């Protein structure tokens, strides 16, 4: 996921590369801190399924790194909403209520639709000091995740007021699809804008925090949120997880719960109360330690350092980091990864439509971070019997 946020106060290259959806820029502005879902008559994928009957939201649950999950927004005050829905899209439709914002968003949408990403940096607040290549970085991320042609449209626009200009969680913004919107610090009036990305394979959202300043509006926060994986939204993945759990298939349940919660990762722009519930359900299947133990057993090795899930353009799958004792030839590492993928299919971790990403590290390296020793993405197609 990618985000840029701003407060008013104050090489790794994979063979068969998989591009992560994480772009995080910390921008200073006298203190500063960058997933659409159609309503969905024209969406190319089906994304709506009943909300799973999950347990009430806990305050903290185990997280993927075997630590206690702590909501990063837990200390942000929750306030009665000063949140007014202005537009449901697909057009901007603010010419009668917020003329300046209307013109601004029309220009943004037009540049996105015409593939003029080089202009995006011009829309950010000047004190954010974003680099001129920001737009091209955003374009690269989008193009590596979503199959063209793409359509961009307004999904929702809210007008938000915060008399204290503080960062707050708004409890009940209308038609926010289960999300609680988080205001940007330093602006008494701002706008929460969700732009939909409709592609041939997935749906996404560009989440913008826009604020007026000195007669104009500028982007003060930006994030890309993936909304579907393999054409299915978080509800569908949660439903798959519950079905697998009911069938006593903890492997599939773990992966599906994790993919579901990842689709709700809004960082400091939106928060979904159901996300920690999904994380808790995931960790009831396996803790990270138990997950490593189970994968090691099925692979017949003792060198797994980390296990996670993979959201890729080609489909979902698993991600392994593995310890190696010394540098090995590229072909050897790739063959190791492919062999693991075949074994994970045979042992019920991967379906025939899922792939595997591997990264290799030495002992003493952080198992939560990639290294430059070598990394590979083996697609589901690569794992077919006729592939070598």
Protein Blocks (a to p, Z undefined) as FASTA:
>chain_A
ZZddddfbhjdddehiacdfbdcddddehiacehdacfblkbcbdfbdcddddddddfbd
cdfkopacddfklmpccdddddddfbgbjblolmmmmmmlmmmmmmmmmmmmnopaklmm
mmpcfklopafklmmmmmmmmmmmpccddddddfbdcddddfkopacddfklghklopac
dddehiabdcddddddddfkbccddddddddeehiacdfbdcdddfbgghiafklmmmmm
mmmmmnopaklmmmmmmmmmmmmmgkjmbccfklmmmmmmmmmmpcfklmmmmmmmmnop
akbfbdcddddfkbgcdddddddfbdcdfklmmmmmmmmmmmmmmnomacfkbccddddd
dehiafkbccfkbpcdddfklmpmkbZZ
